[in-house]
Amino acid sequence: MSNLKIKEQDWQIAKIKLSRKYNQLTEEDLSYKEGEEDLLIERLAKRLKRTKDYVVFTIGKQVEDLSSNRV
């Protein structure tokens, strides 16, 4: 279980940034409902062929600095 907590409004911005960084991700891959962080992490780890820790780190960076255009 991850300690990552994502608010719905923050996810909308982070989702755009992640889709620019990983253009192979589909809308379905990036679907998220508040409280379902673990499902999102598992789905993205499988799709990106990365570890769950990497996905948590990447999402955390995106959510941490929402105002930045940096991907």
N, C-alpha and C positions, 0 to 999 in steps of 0.2 A: 504494500500500500504506500502510495506516495504522499508526501507532505505538501505537494503542490495544490494550491487552491486558486481557481480561476473564476473571476466574476464574468457574467454573461457579456456585459458591455466591453470589458477588457478583451475578451476572446474575439469579438468581432474585429478589432484592430489587429490583434496578434495573428488571427487567421489569414488576413490579407498579407501580412508580412511573411508568414510561413509559405503561403501559396506562391509568392514571388521567389522565395529562396529555393523551394522544392516544387518546381512547376509540374512534376509528375503527380502531385497530390490532387485528388478529386474533391469535389464538394462533399461527397459521402465520407471520404477519409477524414475530412476536417469537421464533420458534424460533431456537435458537443452540446450537452445540457449540463447546467450547473450541478455539481455533485458527482458527475461521471468522469472525473479526471482519469481514473485508472483505466477505464475502457478506451479513452482517447489515447493514452500513453501506449497501451498495448497495441492498438490498431496502427498508430504511427510508427512504432518500433518495427513492427512486422513489415509495413509498407516501405519504410526507408532502409530496412535491413541494418538497423542500428540497435544498440542496447537501450533498455528502458532508461538507464541513467543518462545517456546522451540525449534522449528525447526530453526528459525532465529538465536538463540543463538548457537545452535549446529553447523550449517553451518559456522557461523561467526568464531567460534573457530577453525574449520578445515582450513578455508581460511587464518586466521590470522597467523598460524604457519605451513606453507606448508612443511618446511624442517624436521619437527619432524615426527617420525614414530609412535608417540603416537596417539591412537584412542580415 
